[in-house]
């Protein structure tokens, strides 16, 4: 019976735990919009063919286009043998920590509220 539980968990995606996804935060240089994305460490990383790193992935993150500004930021991530982030490269933007992302997102949303026309009152 234990075999069938393990088999079901394998196909249902269970057993991944909290270490399956890595969230990355960047700021678009052109649009000045903060962007977040997730890397699936089980499916989106490949063995690195060269260099000092064990794994590699490339991710392209897109802005929302809410302010009629469309851009993309390319992130190259390099991992050690335990799939811990060891090095990153960002093209078209800059790397943000989670705290920097939250602050930038608050500023971005506050600026958006300033751009909206006032709602008429009856």
OpenMM code with the backbone's topology and positions (N, CA, C; nanometers):
from openmm import Vec3, app, unit

residues = "UNK UNK UNK UNK UNK UNK UNK UNK UNK UNK UNK UNK UNK UNK UNK UNK UNK UNK UNK UNK UNK UNK UNK UNK UNK UNK UNK UNK UNK UNK UNK UNK UNK UNK UNK UNK UNK UNK UNK UNK UNK UNK UNK UNK UNK UNK UNK UNK UNK UNK UNK UNK UNK UNK UNK UNK UNK UNK UNK UNK UNK UNK UNK UNK UNK UNK UNK UNK UNK UNK UNK UNK UNK UNK UNK UNK UNK UNK UNK UNK UNK UNK UNK UNK UNK UNK UNK UNK UNK UNK UNK UNK UNK UNK UNK UNK UNK UNK UNK UNK UNK UNK UNK UNK UNK UNK UNK UNK UNK UNK UNK UNK UNK UNK UNK UNK UNK UNK UNK UNK UNK UNK".split()
positions = [
    Vec3(0.0816, -0.1184, 0.0000),
    Vec3(0.0000, 0.0000, 0.0000),
    Vec3(0.0869, 0.1261, 0.0000),
    Vec3(0.1980, 0.1229, 0.0698),
    Vec3(0.2886, 0.2359, 0.0752),
    Vec3(0.3426, 0.2690, -0.0641),
    Vec3(0.3660, 0.1679, -0.1457),
    Vec3(0.4136, 0.1877, -0.2822),
    Vec3(0.3148, 0.2718, -0.3618),
    Vec3(0.1863, 0.2440, -0.3494),
    Vec3(0.0845, 0.3171, -0.4247),
    Vec3(0.0726, 0.4628, -0.3767),
    Vec3(0.0917, 0.4855, -0.2483),
    Vec3(0.0903, 0.6233, -0.1972),
    Vec3(0.2071, 0.7023, -0.2552),
    Vec3(0.3240, 0.6415, -0.2591),
    Vec3(0.4400, 0.7092, -0.3148),
    Vec3(0.4216, 0.7349, -0.4637),
    Vec3(0.3629, 0.6401, -0.5324),
    Vec3(0.3375, 0.6561, -0.6752),
    Vec3(0.2370, 0.7683, -0.6993),
    Vec3(0.1311, 0.7727, -0.6203),
    Vec3(0.0316, 0.8793, -0.6339),
    Vec3(0.0929, 1.0150, -0.6033),
    Vec3(0.1776, 1.0230, -0.5018),
    Vec3(0.2421, 1.1485, -0.4667),
    Vec3(0.3365, 1.1937, -0.5776),
    Vec3(0.4015, 1.0997, -0.6435),
    Vec3(0.4906, 1.1325, -0.7531),
    Vec3(0.4151, 1.1997, -0.8668),
    Vec3(0.2993, 1.1449, -0.9038),
    Vec3(0.2236, 1.1990, -1.0153),
    Vec3(0.1396, 1.3202, -0.9786),
    Vec3(0.1115, 1.3406, -0.8515),
    Vec3(0.0329, 1.4569, -0.8107),
    Vec3(0.1210, 1.5764, -0.7797),
    Vec3(0.2506, 1.5602, -0.7860),
    Vec3(0.3424, 1.6699, -0.7587),
    Vec3(0.3706, 1.6883, -0.6110),
    Vec3(0.3245, 1.5980, -0.5291),
    Vec3(0.3466, 1.6090, -0.3850),
    Vec3(0.4898, 1.5780, -0.3485),
    Vec3(0.5260, 1.6139, -0.2310),
    Vec3(0.6597, 1.5850, -0.1820),
    Vec3(0.7633, 1.6870, -0.2231),
    Vec3(0.7186, 1.7962, -0.2889),
    Vec3(0.8131, 1.8969, -0.3328),
    Vec3(0.8638, 1.9840, -0.2206),
    Vec3(0.7797, 2.0022, -0.1213),
    Vec3(0.8195, 2.0843, -0.0085),
    Vec3(0.8319, 2.2299, -0.0463),
    Vec3(0.8865, 2.3083, 0.0446),
    Vec3(0.9001, 2.4515, 0.0228),
    Vec3(1.0212, 2.4894, -0.0596),
    Vec3(1.1042, 2.3946, -0.0959),
    Vec3(1.2260, 2.4249, -0.1704),
    Vec3(1.2115, 2.4044, -0.3201),
    Vec3(1.0907, 2.3845, -0.3671),
    Vec3(1.0727, 2.3573, -0.5089),
    Vec3(1.0864, 2.4835, -0.5935),
    Vec3(1.0381, 2.5967, -0.5438),
    Vec3(1.0362, 2.7194, -0.6228),
    Vec3(1.1300, 2.8241, -0.5650),
    Vec3(1.1931, 2.8975, -0.6532),
    Vec3(1.2754, 3.0114, -0.6162),
    Vec3(1.2089, 3.1339, -0.6775),
    Vec3(1.1747, 3.2306, -0.5951),
    Vec3(1.1153, 3.3543, -0.6451),
    Vec3(1.2264, 3.4543, -0.6703),
    Vec3(1.2227, 3.5159, -0.7883),
    Vec3(1.3211, 3.6180, -0.8243),
    Vec3(1.2491, 3.7507, -0.8431),
    Vec3(1.3196, 3.8579, -0.8085),
    Vec3(1.2641, 3.9920, -0.8184),
    Vec3(1.3595, 4.0792, -0.8987),
    Vec3(1.3040, 4.1515, -0.9973),
    Vec3(1.3844, 4.2409, -1.0805),
    Vec3(1.3079, 4.3705, -1.1032),
    Vec3(1.3816, 4.4722, -1.1488),
    Vec3(1.3224, 4.6005, -1.1849),
    Vec3(1.3530, 4.6257, -1.3313),
    Vec3(1.2492, 4.6490, -1.4110),
    Vec3(1.2677, 4.6813, -1.5513),
    Vec3(1.3346, 4.8175, -1.5638),
    Vec3(1.4419, 4.8245, -1.6390),
    Vec3(1.5155, 4.9495, -1.6559),
    Vec3(1.4318, 5.0510, -1.7351),
    Vec3(1.3664, 5.0047, -1.8389),
    Vec3(1.2937, 5.0952, -1.9274),
    Vec3(1.1627, 5.1443, -1.8667),
    Vec3(1.0842, 5.0538, -1.8094),
    Vec3(0.9523, 5.0889, -1.7566),
    Vec3(0.9533, 5.1257, -1.6091),
    Vec3(1.0635, 5.0990, -1.5407),
    Vec3(1.0721, 5.1211, -1.3955),
    Vec3(0.9586, 5.0489, -1.3230),
    Vec3(0.9318, 4.9262, -1.3685),
    Vec3(0.8279, 4.8438, -1.3070),
    Vec3(0.8925, 4.7240, -1.2385),
    Vec3(0.8590, 4.7006, -1.1119),
    Vec3(0.9107, 4.5803, -1.0450),
    Vec3(0.8380, 4.4560, -1.0958),
    Vec3(0.9130, 4.3484, -1.1143),
    Vec3(0.8584, 4.2233, -1.1677),
    Vec3(0.9054, 4.1089, -1.0794),
    Vec3(0.8171, 4.0139, -1.0559),
    Vec3(0.8577, 3.8929, -0.9844),
    Vec3(0.8279, 3.7723, -1.0721),
    Vec3(0.9029, 3.6662, -1.0495),
    Vec3(0.8813, 3.5418, -1.1224),
    Vec3(0.9296, 3.4253, -1.0396),
    Vec3(0.8839, 3.3066, -1.0757),
    Vec3(0.9245, 3.1867, -1.0028),
    Vec3(1.0005, 3.0927, -1.0938),
    Vec3(1.1009, 3.0288, -1.0358),
    Vec3(1.1787, 2.9268, -1.1040),
    Vec3(1.1443, 2.7938, -1.0380),
    Vec3(1.1008, 2.6975, -1.1174),
    Vec3(1.0739, 2.5623, -1.0675),
    Vec3(1.2065, 2.4878, -1.0675),
    Vec3(1.2595, 2.4645, -0.9488),
    Vec3(1.3920, 2.4024, -0.9383),
    Vec3(1.3930, 2.2554, -0.9775),
    Vec3(1.2751, 2.1937, -0.9905),
    Vec3(1.2694, 2.0545, -1.0341),
    Vec3(1.2641, 2.0428, -1.1858),
    Vec3(1.2037, 2.1408, -1.2534),
    Vec3(1.1799, 2.1271, -1.3965),
    Vec3(1.2465, 2.2314, -1.4858),
    Vec3(1.2863, 2.3440, -1.4315),
    Vec3(1.3369, 2.4516, -1.5164),
    Vec3(1.4877, 2.4685, -1.5144),
    Vec3(1.5586, 2.3892, -1.4394),
    Vec3(1.7044, 2.4022, -1.4368),
    Vec3(1.7682, 2.2886, -1.5167),
    Vec3(1.8807, 2.3201, -1.5744),
    Vec3(1.9554, 2.2223, -1.6535),
    Vec3(2.0961, 2.2103, -1.5975),
    Vec3(2.1588, 2.0997, -1.6271),
    Vec3(2.2983, 2.0821, -1.5867),
    Vec3(2.3832, 2.1818, -1.6641),
    Vec3(2.4704, 2.2514, -1.5932),
    Vec3(2.5595, 2.3482, -1.6571),
    Vec3(2.6675, 2.2723, -1.7326),
    Vec3(2.6913, 2.3131, -1.8556),
    Vec3(2.7895, 2.2440, -1.9382),
    Vec3(2.9307, 2.2978, -1.9174),
    Vec3(2.9406, 2.4222, -1.8729),
    Vec3(3.0712, 2.4844, -1.8550),
    Vec3(3.0748, 2.5590, -1.7227),
    Vec3(3.1928, 2.5942, -1.6802),
    Vec3(3.2080, 2.6810, -1.5642),
    Vec3(3.2104, 2.6084, -1.4317),
    Vec3(3.1976, 2.6882, -1.3262),
    Vec3(3.2094, 2.6380, -1.1900),
    Vec3(3.0760, 2.6013, -1.1271),
    Vec3(2.9687, 2.6076, -1.2020),
    Vec3(2.8360, 2.5852, -1.1468),
    Vec3(2.7792, 2.4523, -1.1937),
    Vec3(2.6929, 2.3942, -1.1109),
    Vec3(2.6358, 2.2629, -1.1429),
    Vec3(2.5089, 2.2750, -1.2273),
    Vec3(2.4292, 2.3800, -1.2030),
    Vec3(2.3024, 2.3962, -1.2739),
    Vec3(2.2865, 2.5385, -1.3240),
    Vec3(2.1993, 2.5532, -1.4248),
    Vec3(2.1788, 2.6819, -1.4904),
    Vec3(2.0343, 2.6913, -1.5375),
    Vec3(1.9803, 2.8123, -1.5397),
    Vec3(1.8520, 2.8367, -1.6051),
    Vec3(1.8478, 2.9800, -1.6543),
    Vec3(1.7638, 3.0035, -1.7516),
    Vec3(1.7425, 3.1359, -1.8092),
    Vec3(1.5933, 3.1628, -1.8041),
    Vec3(1.5559, 3.2808, -1.7589),
    Vec3(1.4150, 3.3163, -1.7474),
    Vec3(1.3966, 3.4566, -1.8022),
    Vec3(1.2903, 3.4760, -1.8801),
    Vec3(1.2561, 3.6083, -1.9314),
    Vec3(1.1272, 3.6510, -1.8626),
    Vec3(1.1330, 3.7642, -1.7925),
    Vec3(1.0181, 3.8177, -1.7200),
    Vec3(0.9662, 3.9401, -1.7947),
    Vec3(0.8336, 3.9527, -1.8016),
    Vec3(0.7705, 4.0608, -1.8771),
    Vec3(0.6967, 4.1561, -1.7845),
    Vec3(0.6954, 4.2843, -1.8225),
    Vec3(0.6171, 4.3820, -1.7486),
    Vec3(0.4692, 4.3596, -1.7775),
    Vec3(0.3833, 4.4219, -1.6969),
    Vec3(0.2392, 4.4040, -1.7140),
    Vec3(0.1841, 4.4862, -1.8290),
    Vec3(0.2508, 4.5952, -1.8642),
    Vec3(0.2008, 4.6823, -1.9700),
    Vec3(0.0907, 4.7753, -1.9226),
    Vec3(0.0709, 4.7830, -1.7918),
    Vec3(-0.0365, 4.8662, -1.7368),
    Vec3(-0.0227, 5.0129, -1.7760),
    Vec3(0.0969, 5.0602, -1.7887),
    Vec3(0.1193, 5.2009, -1.8235),
    Vec3(0.1612, 5.2168, -1.9687),
    Vec3(0.1177, 5.1237, -2.0495),
    Vec3(0.1492, 5.1218, -2.1919),
    Vec3(0.2998, 5.1197, -2.2159),
    Vec3(0.3698, 5.0545, -2.1262),
    Vec3(0.5133, 5.0334, -2.1397),
    Vec3(0.5355, 4.8825, -2.1356),
    Vec3(0.5899, 4.8303, -2.2422),
    Vec3(0.6107, 4.6863, -2.2529),
    Vec3(0.7604, 4.6592, -2.2601),
    Vec3(0.8063, 4.5723, -2.1718),
    Vec3(0.9493, 4.5440, -2.1647),
    Vec3(0.9688, 4.4018, -2.1137),
    Vec3(1.0884, 4.3530, -2.1278),
    Vec3(1.1237, 4.2232, -2.0721),
    Vec3(1.2625, 4.2306, -2.0106),
    Vec3(1.2801, 4.1507, -1.9062),
    Vec3(1.4073, 4.1442, -1.8354),
    Vec3(1.4534, 3.9986, -1.8387),
    Vec3(1.5754, 3.9773, -1.8853),
    Vec3(1.6307, 3.8418, -1.8933),
    Vec3(1.7195, 3.8160, -1.7722),
    Vec3(1.6955, 3.7002, -1.7084),
    Vec3(1.7720, 3.6623, -1.5897),
    Vec3(1.8397, 3.5290, -1.6162),
    Vec3(1.9710, 3.5232, -1.5967),
    Vec3(2.0469, 3.3986, -1.6052),
    Vec3(2.0889, 3.3618, -1.4637),
    Vec3(2.0502, 3.2427, -1.4194),
    Vec3(2.0772, 3.1996, -1.2831),
    Vec3(2.1676, 3.0774, -1.2835),
    Vec3(2.2652, 3.0771, -1.1942),
    Vec3(2.3595, 2.9672, -1.1817),
    Vec3(2.3506, 2.9120, -1.0398),
    Vec3(2.3460, 2.7805, -1.0283),
    Vec3(2.3259, 2.7147, -0.8993),
    Vec3(2.4401, 2.6192, -0.8684),
    Vec3(2.4602, 2.5929, -0.7387),
    Vec3(2.5574, 2.4932, -0.6973),
    Vec3(2.4940, 2.3539, -0.7051),
    Vec3(2.5637, 2.2520, -0.6607),
    Vec3(2.5153, 2.1143, -0.6712),
    Vec3(2.3909, 2.0892, -0.5863),
    Vec3(2.3634, 2.1744, -0.4861),
    Vec3(2.2432, 2.1616, -0.4021),
    Vec3(2.1287, 2.2492, -0.4518),
    Vec3(2.1442, 2.3048, -0.5702),
    Vec3(2.0472, 2.3951, -0.6322),
    Vec3(2.0216, 2.5197, -0.5490),
    Vec3(2.1273, 2.5681, -0.4875),
    Vec3(2.1239, 2.6966, -0.4176),
    Vec3(2.1820, 2.8011, -0.5117),
    Vec3(2.1177, 2.9155, -0.5185),
    Vec3(2.1619, 3.0213, -0.6091),
    Vec3(2.3034, 3.0653, -0.5742),
    Vec3(2.3924, 3.0589, -0.6727),
    Vec3(2.5315, 3.0954, -0.6515),
    Vec3(2.5703, 3.2230, -0.7258),
    Vec3(2.5047, 3.2516, -0.8397),
    Vec3(2.5403, 3.3675, -0.9212),
    Vec3(2.4210, 3.4027, -1.0097),
    Vec3(2.4043, 3.5304, -1.0406),
    Vec3(2.2981, 3.5724, -1.1320),
    Vec3(2.3477, 3.6839, -1.2218),
    Vec3(2.2854, 3.6931, -1.3389),
    Vec3(2.3114, 3.8008, -1.4343),
    Vec3(2.1765, 3.8513, -1.4815),
    Vec3(2.1613, 3.9832, -1.4906),
    Vec3(2.0352, 4.0441, -1.5309),
    Vec3(2.0614, 4.1349, -1.6498),
    Vec3(1.9823, 4.1187, -1.7561),
    Vec3(1.9909, 4.2048, -1.8741),
    Vec3(1.8578, 4.2776, -1.8903),
    Vec3(1.8642, 4.4092, -1.9026),
    Vec3(1.7430, 4.4890, -1.9207),
    Vec3(1.6818, 4.5376, -1.7914),
    Vec3(1.7523, 4.5198, -1.6818),
    Vec3(1.6996, 4.5628, -1.5530),
    Vec3(1.8002, 4.5404, -1.4430),
    Vec3(1.7500, 4.5385, -1.3209),
    Vec3(1.8381, 4.5176, -1.2064),
    Vec3(1.7743, 4.4187, -1.1101),
    Vec3(1.8594, 4.3524, -1.0340),
    Vec3(1.8182, 4.2523, -0.9356),
    Vec3(1.7643, 4.3236, -0.8118),
    Vec3(1.6572, 4.2706, -0.7529),
    Vec3(1.6010, 4.3257, -0.6306),
    Vec3(1.5911, 4.2170, -0.5241),
    Vec3(1.6067, 4.2568, -0.3996),
    Vec3(1.5749, 4.1667, -0.2891),
    Vec3(1.4241, 4.1712, -0.2687),
    Vec3(1.3714, 4.0826, -0.1858),
    Vec3(1.2271, 4.0813, -0.1615),
    Vec3(1.1811, 4.2135, -0.0990),
    Vec3(1.2573, 4.2666, -0.0057),
    Vec3(1.2214, 4.3935, 0.0584),
    Vec3(1.2252, 4.5089, -0.0421),
    Vec3(1.3274, 4.5118, -0.1272),
    Vec3(1.3353, 4.6154, -0.2303),
    Vec3(1.2193, 4.6045, -0.3282),
    Vec3(1.1817, 4.4803, -0.3621),
    Vec3(1.0688, 4.4587, -0.4521),
    Vec3(0.9394, 4.5119, -0.3917),
    Vec3(0.9135, 4.4802, -0.2650),
    Vec3(0.7915, 4.5261, -0.1981),
    Vec3(0.7849, 4.6790, -0.1956),
    Vec3(0.8966, 4.7447, -0.1647),
    Vec3(0.9005, 4.8909, -0.1620),
    Vec3(0.8787, 4.9486, -0.3019),
    Vec3(0.9434, 4.8907, -0.4026),
    Vec3(0.9287, 4.9389, -0.5400),
    Vec3(0.7867, 4.9175, -0.5905),
    Vec3(0.7252, 4.8056, -0.5539),
    Vec3(0.5882, 4.7782, -0.5950),
    Vec3(0.4920, 4.8775, -0.5303),
    Vec3(0.5146, 4.9108, -0.4045),
    Vec3(0.4303, 5.0104, -0.3370),
    Vec3(0.4431, 5.1464, -0.4060),
    Vec3(0.5663, 5.1861, -0.4416),
    Vec3(0.5860, 5.3126, -0.5136),
    Vec3(0.5193, 5.3083, -0.6500),
    Vec3(0.5347, 5.1968, -0.7203),
    Vec3(0.4770, 5.1826, -0.8539),
    Vec3(0.3245, 5.1936, -0.8476),
    Vec3(0.2627, 5.1279, -0.7513),
    Vec3(0.1167, 5.1329, -0.7373),
    Vec3(0.0699, 5.2700, -0.6895),
    Vec3(0.1489, 5.3377, -0.6059),
    Vec3(0.1127, 5.4720, -0.5606),
    Vec3(0.1191, 5.5706, -0.6772),
    Vec3(0.2201, 5.5576, -0.7621),
    Vec3(0.2315, 5.6439, -0.8798),
    Vec3(0.1142, 5.6213, -0.9735),
    Vec3(0.0702, 5.4961, -0.9839),
    Vec3(-0.0430, 5.4627, -1.0704),
    Vec3(-0.1703, 5.5281, -1.0189),
    Vec3(-0.1889, 5.5314, -0.8881),
    Vec3(-0.3072, 5.5934, -0.8291),
    Vec3(-0.3069, 5.7441, -0.8550),
    Vec3(-0.1891, 5.8057, -0.8588),
    Vec3(-0.1794, 5.9496, -0.8879),
    Vec3(-0.2158, 5.9809, -1.0314),
    Vec3(-0.1945, 5.8844, -1.1228),
    Vec3(-0.2204, 5.9072, -1.2652),
    Vec3(-0.3690, 5.8940, -1.3001),
    Vec3(-0.4469, 5.8294, -1.2158),
    Vec3(-0.5885, 5.8060, -1.2452),
    Vec3(-0.6670, 5.9354, -1.2289),
    Vec3(-0.7645, 5.9611, -1.3182),
    Vec3(-0.8467, 6.0814, -1.3032),
    Vec3(-0.9384, 6.0659, -1.1807),
    Vec3(-0.9706, 6.1754, -1.1165),
    Vec3(-1.0569, 6.1652, -0.9989),
    Vec3(-1.1962, 6.1177, -1.0381),
    Vec3(-1.2565, 6.0421, -0.9506),
    Vec3(-1.3916, 5.9924, -0.9776),
    Vec3(-1.4916, 6.1025, -0.9418),
    Vec3(-1.5875, 6.1287, -1.0303),
    Vec3(-1.6835, 6.2355, -1.0029),
    Vec3(-1.7749, 6.1974, -0.8858),
    Vec3(-1.8071, 6.2961, -0.8046),
    Vec3(-1.8988, 6.2735, -0.6929),
    Vec3(-2.0327, 6.3365, -0.7270),
    Vec3(-2.1413, 6.2705, -0.6925),
    Vec3(-2.2753, 6.3247, -0.7253),
    Vec3(-2.3148, 6.4406, -0.6380),
] * unit.nanometer
topology = app.Topology()
chain = topology.addChain("A")
for resn in residues:
    res = topology.addResidue(resn, chain)
    for name in ("N", "CA", "C"):
        topology.addAtom(name, app.Element.getBySymbol(name[0]), res)
